[in-house]
Amino acid sequence: MKMSSGQMGRRLLGLTVAGMALVAGGAAFAELGQPRPWEYTLQEAGSPVMENIITFHNVLLAIITVITLFVLALLVVVVVKFNAKTNPVPSKTTHNTLIEVAWTLIPVLILVGIAVPSFRLLFLQLDVPKADLTVKVTGKQWYWSYAYPDNGKFEFDSLMAQDKQPRLLGVDNEMVVPVNKVVRVQTTGADVIHSFAVPSFGIKIDSIPGRLNETWFKASKVGMYYGQCSELCGKDHAFMPIAVKVVSDQEFAAWVEAAKKKYATNPANTFASAAGQAAQ
């Protein structure tokens, strides 16, 4: 069937609008706590620590860009001005006190300027404040187990769910925490070294057998946040996602009561059930 140029134009316009809507819908779906298609920046901050990390990253990016452009300009000047054709009689200058002092002092001042916010950020990350909630996270081959020692003696396993979105990040049982509360994460490994990492919270810490490491975060927005094991831990390393559901205080209290009953007779999901679901 032949189409006129006007019909062709309208069809192309419709396809363009539909494509833009799909892209916008995809961006909205991946707005919080997970990677976005064609993402080239850090994930959106979901905690004060991540906000500081993003700010520090942006400052460093600006400093590095200025230094790179300055060095490029110097190289261009050298190539253009000091080649054999333009400058057949080279200078015999061997020392320039001002330049030597400048190229020593200026980098030192830049590094000191970077060190101040860097140490401040490290202190913020490593100094765990008074916690409102403690969650013990155990890395296993190849899933996570969560325990809530402050809220009763229950523990459950969290495995990747094949039928949940986003792909390779959805799990059957999420780690649930309240919003605007300091959550202390104590983590260890049951078999090999794993790494508990949630980019939107700015946390990444190794889960080592026989050792208890800890970090913290304070989720500033309600929603679902995703991460993954960030230490090569075996054949199913790529299928070991982390899902953290941030809810209101009331929802968290209701979830705790339900979890106490759900996991009371089976404190941790049986390994057989976990392995069976992982193999599906």
NULUMKE-159928 format. One record per residue (C-alpha): residue number from 1; x, y, z. Coordinates in Angstrom, 3 decimals. Example, Ala and Ser with C-alpha at 12.3 -4.5 7.8 and 13.67 -1.06 7.14 Angstrom:
<sites>
   resi         c1         c2         c3
      1     12.300     -4.500      7.800
      2     13.670     -1.060      7.140
</sites>
This chain:
<sites>
   resi         c1         c2         c3
      1      0.000      0.000      0.000
      2      1.400      3.371     -1.000
      3      1.435      6.251      1.472
      4      1.631      9.930      0.755
      5      4.449     12.012      2.221
      6      1.980     13.495      4.703
      7      0.839     10.053      5.908
      8      4.443      8.914      6.165
      9      5.307     12.010      8.201
     10      2.398     11.464     10.582
     11      3.328      7.804     11.053
     12      6.958      8.661     11.761
     13      5.826     11.333     14.236
     14      3.583      8.795     15.968
     15      6.374      6.255     16.206
     16      8.701      8.909     17.600
     17      6.199      9.954     20.257
     18      5.553      6.317     21.190
     19      9.288      5.671     21.461
     20      9.750      8.714     23.665
     21      6.891      7.533     25.876
     22      8.465      4.098     26.234
     23     11.824      5.630     27.129
     24     10.192      7.958     29.645
     25      8.218      5.053     31.096
     26     11.380      2.972     31.405
     27     13.170      5.849     33.098
     28     10.277      6.295     35.519
     29     10.263      2.573     36.277
     30     13.991      2.674     37.043
     31     13.827      6.017     38.828
     32     14.953      4.909     42.257
     33     17.299      2.340     43.723
     34     18.279      0.494     40.559
     35     20.368      0.948     37.402
     36     18.860      2.776     34.441
     37     19.229      2.011     30.720
     38     22.294      3.773     29.271
     39     23.197      5.116     32.678
     40     26.567      6.908     32.799
     41     26.230      8.602     36.194
     42     25.980      7.254     39.725
     43     22.617      5.941     40.891
     44     20.271      8.432     42.512
     45     21.110      8.934     46.186
     46     18.889      7.195     48.709
     47     20.868      8.117     51.835
     48     22.929     11.044     53.202
     49     26.149      9.083     52.671
     50     25.403      8.595     48.975
     51     24.534     12.284     48.621
     52     28.013     13.126     49.954
     53     29.620     10.560     47.644
     54     27.916     12.100     44.602
     55     28.940     15.624     45.636
     56     32.549     14.537     46.163
     57     32.538     12.686     42.836
     58     31.269     15.758     40.977
     59     33.904     18.014     42.580
     60     36.665     15.552     41.660
     61     35.331     15.302     38.112
     62     35.518     19.086     37.745
     63     39.076     19.198     39.130
     64     40.232     16.349     36.882
     65     38.636     17.987     33.827
     66     40.399     21.305     34.464
     67     43.769     19.570     34.993
     68     43.336     17.477     31.833
     69     42.452     20.516     29.707
     70     45.397     22.466     31.162
     71     47.851     19.665     30.364
     72     46.361     19.329     26.874
     73     46.834     23.078     26.320
     74     50.477     22.828     27.427
     75     51.082     19.930     25.034
     76     49.535     21.875     22.143
     77     51.727     24.888     22.937
     78     54.831     22.690     23.018
     79     53.966     21.002     19.719
     80     53.168     24.275     17.935
     81     55.777     26.609     19.408
     82     58.758     24.398     20.098
     83     59.063     22.161     17.068
     84     62.255     22.215     14.968
     85     60.658     24.220     12.139
     86     59.193     26.997     14.272
     87     62.050     27.149     16.753
     88     65.261     26.054     14.952
     89     67.513     27.409     17.712
     90     66.405     25.783     20.983
     91     66.645     27.629     24.282
     92     69.451     26.605     26.615
     93     67.455     27.431     29.756
     94     67.963     24.753     32.410
     95     66.180     26.201     35.459
     96     63.247     28.462     36.152
     97     62.696     28.938     39.870
     98     59.158     30.294     39.557
     99     57.953     27.416     37.380
    100     59.655     24.793     39.554
    101     58.057     26.196     42.707
    102     54.679     26.424     40.978
    103     54.632     22.868     39.626
    104     55.573     21.593     43.087
    105     53.315     23.779     45.223
    106     50.152     23.831     43.120
    107     49.714     19.994     42.995
    108     50.323     19.840     46.757
    109     47.613     22.452     47.373
    110     45.223     20.571     45.054
    111     45.833     17.281     46.901
    112     45.358     18.928     50.294
    113     42.121     20.475     49.052
    114     40.918     17.043     47.914
    115     42.062     15.350     51.136
    116     39.864     17.457     53.427
    117     36.461     16.407     51.994
    118     37.852     12.912     51.341
    119     38.687     12.307     55.012
    120     35.391     13.871     56.052
    121     33.523     11.423     53.790
    122     35.538      8.442     55.046
    123     34.761      9.395     58.627
    124     31.051      9.681     57.781
    125     31.080      6.211     56.227
    126     33.118      4.430     58.919
    127     31.789      6.081     62.077
    128     28.555      4.160     62.739
    129     26.100      6.406     64.614
    130     23.709      5.191     67.311
    131     21.560      2.678     65.475
    132     17.767      2.502     65.505
    133     17.846     -0.987     64.007
    134     20.402     -3.757     63.499
    135     20.226     -6.251     60.659
    136     22.636     -9.184     60.487
    137     23.377    -10.186     56.895
    138     24.994    -13.539     56.096
    139     26.329    -14.251     52.630
    140     25.938    -17.839     51.464
    141     26.494    -19.706     48.213
    142     24.531    -18.161     46.567
    143     21.937    -16.153     48.469
    144     21.609    -13.880     51.487
    145     20.163    -14.523     54.938
    146     18.786    -11.706     57.089
    147     18.277    -11.662     60.858
    148     16.762     -8.913     63.025
    149     18.234     -9.323     66.535
    150     16.542     -6.130     67.791
    151     13.092     -7.312     66.746
    152     12.933    -10.955     67.754
    153     14.762    -14.147     66.903
    154     13.745    -14.737     63.323
    155     15.835    -15.187     60.205
    156     14.997    -15.745     56.564
    157     16.738    -16.394     53.268
    158     16.518    -14.165     50.213
    159     16.952    -15.742     46.776
    160     16.720    -14.345     43.287
    161     13.187    -14.756     41.924
    162     12.856    -15.701     38.271
    163      9.400    -14.151     37.905
    164     10.117    -10.747     39.452
    165     11.314     -7.506     37.958
    166     13.792     -6.015     37.551
    167     15.517     -8.961     35.902
    168     18.339    -10.528     37.958
    169     17.572     -8.171     40.867
    170     14.126     -9.218     42.098
    171     14.058    -11.575     45.120
    172     11.494    -13.673     46.953
    173     12.059    -12.089     50.401
    174     13.292     -8.508     50.644
    175     15.247     -6.985     53.504
    176     12.752     -4.539     55.031
    177     13.768     -1.394     56.948
    178     12.004      1.791     58.094
    179     12.610      5.131     56.419
    180     14.737      7.847     58.087
    181     16.172      5.401     60.632
    182     19.823      4.541     61.170
    183     20.244      0.899     60.136
    184     23.398     -0.881     61.273
    185     24.320     -3.746     58.958
    186     26.468     -6.472     60.487
    187     27.644     -8.916     57.882
    188     29.611    -12.142     57.695
    189     30.118    -15.028     55.279
    190     28.992    -18.599     55.822
    191     31.324    -20.224     53.294
    192     33.440    -17.885     51.137
    193     33.977    -14.126     50.941
    194     30.966    -12.204     49.648
    195     30.385     -8.447     49.482
    196     27.189     -6.636     50.517
    197     26.700     -3.619     48.247
    198     23.751     -1.282     47.646
    199     24.830      1.604     45.362
    200     21.983      4.019     46.204
    201     22.927      3.849     49.895
    202     26.643      4.212     49.199
    203     27.533      1.009     51.055
    204     29.836     -1.844     50.063
    205     31.414     -4.108     52.662
    206     32.957     -7.574     52.555
    207     31.171    -10.502     54.188
    208     34.041    -12.668     55.454
    209     33.680    -16.080     57.164
    210     34.717    -15.885     60.812
    211     34.629    -12.082     60.868
    212     31.827     -9.611     61.611
    213     32.050     -6.403     59.595
    214     29.599     -3.555     59.920
    215     28.398     -0.529     58.028
    216     25.306      1.680     58.156
    217     22.811      3.618     56.105
    218     19.828      5.868     56.647
    219     17.325      5.568     53.814
    220     15.832      8.980     53.067
    221     13.089      7.853     50.673
    222     10.493      5.099     50.692
    223     10.957      2.594     47.879
    224     12.825     -0.479     46.684
    225     16.610     -0.423     46.438
    226     18.724     -3.046     44.723
    227     22.304     -4.218     44.938
    228     24.352     -7.337     44.270
    229     27.170     -9.350     45.736
    230     30.312     -7.490     44.667
    231     32.902    -10.164     45.389
    232     33.539    -13.042     42.989
    233     32.207    -15.901     45.130
    234     31.614    -18.811     42.772
    235     29.604    -20.004     39.810
    236     26.340    -18.255     40.806
    237     27.956    -14.981     41.831
    238     25.953    -13.143     39.167
    239     22.661    -14.423     40.612
    240     22.972    -13.147     44.177
    241     20.968     -9.907     44.275
    242     20.159     -7.702     47.256
    243     16.736     -6.070     47.588
    244     16.032     -3.572     50.373
    245     12.452     -2.417     50.841
    246     12.175      0.908     52.671
    247      8.780      1.487     54.287
    248      7.132      3.749     56.852
    249      7.422      3.068     60.598
    250      3.879      1.698     60.731
    251      4.442     -0.630     57.792
    252      7.718     -1.824     59.290
    253      6.077     -2.604     62.649
    254      3.341     -4.581     60.879
    255      5.944     -6.430     58.781
    256      7.937     -7.391     61.891
    257      4.872     -8.902     63.549
    258      4.035    -10.851     60.405
    259      7.664    -11.979     59.988
    260      7.798    -13.287     63.566
    261      4.886    -15.589     62.767
    262      6.002    -16.497     59.269
    263      9.524    -17.505     60.267
    264      8.820    -18.658     63.832
    265      8.764    -22.390     63.110
    266     11.418    -22.121     60.414
    267     13.928    -19.449     61.541
    268     15.858    -19.748     58.300
    269     14.430    -21.109     55.089
    270     15.729    -24.611     54.601
    271     18.765    -24.999     52.383
    272     16.953    -27.595     50.326
    273     14.193    -25.117     49.515
    274     16.718    -22.401     48.754
    275     18.800    -24.635     46.514
    276     15.716    -25.883     44.749
    277     14.505    -22.394     43.931
    278     17.981    -21.290     42.857
    279     18.168    -24.215     40.426
    280     14.863    -23.283     38.751
</sites>
